[in-house]
Amino acid sequence: MVGNIKKEHRMKKRIIAASLIGLLVLGTSCEDKRDEFLSDYDTRMYFRNSDLQEQDCYITGDLTNYTVSVVKAGSELNAVADASVTMMDEAQLLAYNDQNVTNYSILPSECYTLNGELKMDFAADDLYRTFDVAFNPELIYKLPKANYVLPMVLNSSKTVTENKNVIFVKPNPIIPTIFFEKSGFSSTSLSKSGPDQVKLDLSVIIPLANKWEFEYTVKADKDLLDAYNAEHHTSFQMLPADAYTLTETNRFGLGEKVANNSIVVDKTKLDMGEYVLPLRLTNCTQPYFQIEEEKSVCLFSIIYTPAEIPLSLDMLSSNATHANDGTGLPGLFDGRGSGKHWHSNWAGQVVDPVYGHYIDFKLPNPIQFFAFDLWSRFENANGAPTKIVLYTSNDGSTWKEWKTVSMKLSGGDEEYNSSVFKSETPFQYLRFSGVESNAGNVTTGSFWNCGEMKIYGE
């Protein structure tokens, strides 16, 4: 008895599959190619878009329409014809899934409405006919998880193109979001010679046609900066509130997909240094919209740098320049390239337990703000500095320890950019003491080298 039941079940599946052989041989058609069939048949019928067709359905309280087109083609385009569209039933779709290794499920009928005639009579001058499917995104979103499609089959008394006779419309319900057009971390450099005010773009986007008016809020969030500094081992300051203007509450107008907003930074309110303005997108008043979490944060880095001080040989001196490795002190400013570097003495002839091997800079004028760029030796980073101690002086003899700078350079011609440092009092001499390097402890006899340097000061 059990064997007979299994045999009947196998026979039923074979019958269903056999009935679908001409129906379910699918291909993709995104273009109207009526001319392809002129020499083969007097009249052919087919779906303009066949096989799997996906439709994004934004959840906004409105229905989403999808238009189905049926095309008449052939050598006699002025012939009358008929067509009808039917929905696959569960058995047909099951057979299709078995044959094509798919996992489609039929979309429940309460999730869509068919608008238009599914039985079509083509007059002599009709080349195509259409009907609409109106999807309900909210109902689809609430369905149990499955690969839902609306499977439709084209029938006609005329010849139906077998690889364009079935369409699976797959509605994808999407919760609409708003987000920053440019999110994440970005840097803007200010200079003393540049304009006093700089405008930074803060546009917010929605990804669909906008039929609403609503508001959103942008607010500074110090917690974002604290988290960034902790994760990246940085020490950015919060941009002072009096150094920028920001409209916190903003509005999308009807039809607008981009809400243009901006921040104006006023450098006259800033000391030279490195700041960050961390902003978070909040409080969208459109009830169907959410804020896209991954694009809801902007961190605007504002780097107010002093002017570059051109290096020259008459402003440089050192206690440990190697005479036969590199180009001496000019190696700090003669360009980056093979053999063009400054190298400290590597024979252990200069040992200074306090300053290591240093370079002194006699500056043209007293400064309070200082920054530097440094490149490792062009060929490798074997002697690149890892710890620099900065000293200041106003007579070139009495030195005051100021800052300790740590860095990690692992390749040749690699660049390091320092922070902008502020001194409590002006100074005109700077000692750049290399005390540790990739080669070892310089204060006990090792060495360091440098492919190029730039210094900045005000």
C-alpha positions in Angstrom: 0.0 0.0 0.0 2.8 2.4 1.0 4.6 1.6 -2.2 1.5 2.3 -4.3 1.1 5.7 -2.6 4.8 6.6 -3.3 4.4 5.4 -6.9 1.3 7.6 -7.4 3.1 10.6 -5.9 6.1 10.2 -8.2 3.7 9.8 -11.2 1.8 13.0 -10.2 5.1 14.9 -10.0 6.1 13.6 -13.4 2.7 14.7 -14.9 3.0 18.2 -13.4 6.6 18.5 -14.5 5.8 17.3 -18.0 2.9 19.8 -18.3 5.4 22.6 -17.5 8.2 21.6 -19.9 7.0 24.1 -22.5 5.9 26.6 -19.8 8.9 26.9 -17.6 12.0 27.1 -19.8 13.1 30.5 -18.7 15.5 33.2 -19.9 16.0 36.9 -19.1 14.5 39.6 -21.4 14.9 43.2 -20.5 14.5 44.6 -24.1 11.8 44.5 -26.7 13.2 42.5 -29.6 10.2 41.9 -31.8 12.3 41.7 -35.0 14.0 38.5 -33.9 10.9 36.5 -34.6 9.7 37.9 -37.9 11.0 35.1 -40.1 9.8 32.2 -37.9 6.2 32.8 -37.0 3.4 35.0 -38.2 2.6 36.1 -34.7 4.3 35.5 -31.4 3.5 36.7 -27.8 5.8 37.2 -24.9 6.5 39.0 -21.6 8.6 42.1 -22.3 10.4 41.4 -19.0 10.5 37.7 -18.1 12.1 35.4 -15.6 12.9 36.9 -12.1 12.1 40.7 -11.8 12.8 42.3 -8.5 10.9 45.4 -7.3 12.0 47.6 -4.4 9.0 48.4 -2.2 9.6 51.2 0.3 7.4 51.1 3.4 5.8 54.6 3.4 2.1 53.9 3.8 1.7 53.8 0.0 1.4 50.9 -2.4 4.2 50.1 -4.9 3.1 49.6 -8.5 4.8 47.2 -10.9 3.8 47.2 -14.6 3.6 43.9 -16.5 3.9 44.2 -20.3 2.7 41.6 -22.9 4.1 42.1 -26.4 2.8 41.1 -29.8 5.5 40.3 -32.3 6.1 38.5 -35.6 6.0 39.0 -39.3 2.3 40.2 -39.3 2.2 42.9 -36.7 -1.2 44.0 -37.9 -2.8 40.7 -37.0 -5.3 40.4 -34.2 -4.3 38.3 -31.2 -5.3 37.2 -27.7 -3.4 36.7 -24.5 -4.1 35.8 -20.9 -2.0 35.8 -17.8 -2.6 33.3 -15.0 -1.0 32.7 -11.7 1.0 29.6 -11.0 -0.5 27.4 -8.3 1.4 25.7 -5.5 1.9 22.5 -7.5 3.3 24.2 -10.5 5.7 26.3 -8.4 6.8 23.3 -6.5 7.6 21.5 -9.8 9.5 24.6 -11.0 11.5 24.8 -7.8 12.4 21.1 -8.1 13.5 21.5 -11.7 15.5 24.7 -11.2 16.8 24.3 -7.7 15.0 27.5 -6.5 13.1 28.1 -3.3 10.3 30.4 -4.4 7.2 30.8 -2.3 3.9 32.2 -3.6 3.2 35.7 -2.3 -0.1 35.7 -0.4 -3.0 37.3 -2.3 -3.7 39.8 0.4 -0.3 41.4 -0.2 -1.1 42.7 -3.7 -3.9 43.8 -6.0 -4.1 43.3 -9.7 -5.2 46.4 -11.7 -6.2 45.9 -15.3 -7.3 43.1 -17.6 -5.4 39.8 -17.5 -7.4 38.6 -20.5 -6.3 40.7 -23.5 -7.5 41.1 -27.0 -5.0 42.7 -29.3 -6.4 44.8 -32.1 -4.4 45.1 -35.4 -2.6 48.2 -34.2 -1.9 46.9 -30.6 1.8 46.0 -30.2 1.6 45.6 -26.4 -0.8 45.6 -23.5 -0.1 46.2 -19.8 -1.6 45.7 -16.3 -0.4 46.7 -12.9 0.4 44.9 -9.7 0.0 47.1 -6.6 2.2 45.6 -3.8 1.5 46.4 -0.1 5.1 46.7 1.4 3.9 46.8 5.0 2.1 43.5 4.8 4.9 41.9 2.8 7.4 43.0 5.5 5.4 41.3 8.2 5.3 38.0 6.5 7.4 35.0 7.8 10.8 35.0 6.2 10.7 33.3 2.7 11.6 34.0 -0.9 8.2 35.4 -2.0 7.4 35.9 -5.7 4.3 36.5 -7.7 4.6 33.8 -10.4 2.7 34.5 -13.7 2.3 32.5 -16.9 1.5 33.8 -20.3 -1.0 31.9 -22.5 -2.3 32.6 -26.0 -3.9 30.9 -29.0 -0.9 32.3 -30.9 2.6 31.0 -30.4 4.1 32.0 -27.0 7.9 32.4 -26.9 8.9 29.6 -24.6 11.8 31.3 -22.8 9.7 34.5 -22.3 6.4 33.0 -21.1 6.9 33.2 -17.3 7.6 36.1 -15.0 8.4 36.0 -11.2 8.0 39.4 -9.7 9.8 39.5 -6.4 8.8 42.5 -4.1 11.6 43.6 -1.7 10.1 45.5 1.2 12.5 48.2 2.4 12.3 50.5 5.4 13.4 53.9 4.0 16.2 55.7 5.7 17.9 59.1 5.8 21.6 59.4 6.1 24.6 61.8 5.7 25.8 62.0 2.1 29.4 62.1 3.5 29.7 60.2 6.7 32.6 59.0 8.7 35.9 60.9 9.3 37.1 63.7 7.0 39.8 66.3 7.4 40.0 70.0 6.5 43.2 72.1 6.8 43.2 75.7 7.7 46.1 78.1 7.3 46.8 81.6 8.6 46.9 83.0 5.1 43.6 81.4 4.1 40.1 82.8 4.6 38.8 83.4 8.1 35.7 81.2 7.5 35.4 77.9 5.9 32.1 76.2 4.9 31.8 72.4 5.2 29.0 70.4 3.5 26.6 68.5 5.6 24.0 67.2 3.2 21.4 64.6 4.2 20.0 62.1 1.6 16.8 60.1 1.1 17.0 57.3 -1.5 13.5 57.6 -3.0 11.1 60.1 -4.5 10.0 62.3 -1.7 6.3 63.0 -1.3 6.6 64.4 2.3 7.7 67.3 4.3 9.6 66.5 7.5 12.4 67.5 9.8 15.5 66.0 11.3 18.2 67.1 13.8 22.0 67.2 13.7 23.8 67.6 17.0 27.3 67.7 18.3 28.1 64.5 20.3 31.3 64.5 22.4 30.9 60.8 23.2 31.6 60.1 19.5 35.0 62.0 19.8 35.9 60.2 23.0 35.2 56.8 21.4 37.2 57.8 18.3 40.2 59.0 20.4 40.1 55.8 22.4 39.9 53.5 19.4 42.6 55.3 17.3 44.9 56.4 20.1 44.5 60.0 19.1 44.0 63.1 21.2 41.8 65.4 19.1 40.2 68.3 20.9 36.5 69.1 20.6 35.9 72.0 18.2 34.9 74.9 20.5 31.2 75.8 20.2 31.9 79.5 19.5 34.2 78.5 16.5 31.4 77.2 14.3 27.7 77.7 13.4 25.3 74.9 12.7 21.6 74.8 12.2 20.5 71.8 14.3 16.9 71.4 13.1 16.6 71.0 9.3 13.8 70.3 6.9 13.1 68.2 3.8 10.7 70.0 1.5 8.2 68.3 -0.7 10.0 66.6 -3.6 13.5 67.1 -2.1 15.8 64.1 -2.0 18.7 66.1 -0.7 18.6 68.5 2.3 21.5 70.9 1.9 23.1 72.0 5.1 26.5 73.3 6.1 28.8 74.1 9.0 30.7 77.4 9.0 34.0 77.2 10.9 35.6 80.5 12.1 39.3 80.1 12.5 39.6 83.5 14.3 38.1 81.7 17.3 40.8 79.0 17.3 44.3 78.5 18.4 46.4 76.5 15.9 45.9 72.9 16.6 43.8 69.8 15.7 40.1 69.7 16.5 37.2 67.5 15.7 33.5 68.3 15.4 31.6 65.0 15.9 28.0 65.2 14.7 25.1 62.7 14.9 21.9 62.6 12.8 18.8 62.2 15.0 15.1 62.8 15.4 13.6 62.2 12.0 10.0 63.3 12.2 8.7 61.2 9.2 7.2 58.2 11.0 8.0 55.6 8.3 11.7 56.7 7.9 14.6 55.5 10.0 18.1 56.9 10.4 20.7 54.6 8.7 23.0 53.8 11.5 26.1 53.2 9.5 25.8 56.7 7.9 24.5 58.6 10.8 27.8 60.0 12.1 30.2 62.6 10.8 33.5 63.6 12.4 34.9 66.7 10.8 38.6 67.1 11.6 39.8 70.7 11.5 43.6 71.1 11.4 44.8 74.6 11.8 48.4 74.4 10.8 51.2 77.1 11.1 53.0 78.2 8.0 56.0 76.2 6.6 59.4 77.4 7.6 61.8 76.7 4.7 65.0 74.9 5.8 68.4 76.2 5.0 71.9 75.0 6.0 72.7 78.1 8.0 69.8 77.4 10.5 70.9 73.7 11.1 73.5 72.1 13.4 74.0 68.7 14.9 76.2 66.9 17.4 76.4 63.7 15.4 76.2 64.1 11.6 77.8 61.2 9.8 80.2 62.6 7.1 80.1 59.6 4.8 76.5 58.4 4.9 73.9 60.4 3.0 74.3 64.1 2.2 74.7 65.5 5.7 72.4 68.2 7.1 71.3 69.2 3.5 69.8 65.7 3.4 67.0 67.1 5.5 65.8 69.4 2.6 67.4 68.2 -0.6 64.5 66.0 -1.7 63.6 62.4 -1.2 65.7 59.8 -3.1 68.3 57.2 -2.9 71.3 58.3 -0.9 69.7 61.7 -0.1 69.3 61.5 3.7 70.7 62.8 7.0 72.4 60.1 9.1 73.7 60.3 12.6 77.0 58.8 13.6 76.7 55.0 13.7 80.2 54.1 14.9 79.4 54.8 18.5 81.7 57.9 18.5 79.0 60.2 19.9 77.2 59.1 23.0 75.0 61.6 24.8 72.9 60.1 27.6 70.5 63.0 27.7 70.0 64.3 24.1 71.2 61.3 22.1 71.9 62.5 18.5 70.2 65.9 17.9 69.5 68.4 15.3 69.2 72.1 16.3 67.1 74.5 14.4 67.7 78.3 14.7 64.4 79.8 13.6 64.0 83.1 11.7 61.5 84.4 14.3 60.2 83.3 17.7 57.2 80.9 17.5 54.7 79.3 19.8 53.1 76.8 17.5 55.1 74.0 15.9 54.6 71.0 13.7 56.8 68.8 11.5 56.7 66.2 8.8 59.4 63.5 8.6 60.2 60.8 6.1 62.2 57.7 6.8 65.3 57.0 4.7 64.4 56.4 1.1 65.9 52.8 1.0 64.6 51.5 4.3 63.4 52.3 7.8 66.2 50.5 9.6 67.3 53.7 11.4 64.0 55.5 11.5 63.3 57.3 14.8 60.8 55.9 17.2 61.1 58.5 20.0 61.9 62.1 19.6 62.2 64.6 22.5 61.7 68.3 21.6 63.5 71.1 23.6 63.1 74.8 23.3 65.4 77.7 23.9 65.8 81.4 23.3 69.6 81.6 23.3 70.6 78.2 21.8 72.4 77.3 25.1 69.8 76.8 27.8 67.3 74.1 26.8 63.8 73.3 28.3 62.2 69.9 27.6 58.9 70.5 25.8 57.4 67.5 24.1 58.0 63.8 23.6 56.9 62.3 20.2 56.6 58.6 19.5 56.3 57.3 16.0 56.5 54.0 14.1 57.9 53.9 10.6 58.4 50.5 9.0 59.2 51.2 5.3 61.5 53.3 3.2 60.3 56.8 2.3 57.4 56.5 4.8 55.9 59.8 6.0 55.0 60.9 9.5 53.0 64.0 10.3 53.1 65.4 13.8 50.4 67.1 15.7 50.4 70.9 16.1 52.2 71.6 19.4 51.7 74.8 21.4 54.3 76.3 23.8 53.3 78.4 26.7 56.0 80.9 25.8 57.6 81.8 22.5 61.0 80.3 21.5 63.5 80.8 18.7 65.6 77.6 19.0 64.4 74.0 18.8 66.4 70.9 19.6 65.2 67.8 17.8 66.7 64.9 19.9 66.5 61.4 18.6 66.8 59.1 21.6 65.4 55.9 20.2 65.1 54.4 16.7 64.5 51.1 14.9 68.3 50.6 15.3 68.2 50.8 19.1 68.8 53.2 22.0 70.6 56.3 20.6 71.5 57.6 24.1 73.8 54.5 24.6 75.5 54.5 21.2 73.0 53.6 18.5 71.9 55.9 15.6 69.0 57.3 13.7 68.4 58.7 10.2 65.9 60.8 8.2 65.1 61.0 4.5 63.5 64.5 4.6 61.9 67.0 7.0 59.6 69.9 6.9 58.8 72.2 9.8 56.0 74.6 10.5 55.8 77.4 13.0 53.9 80.6 14.0 
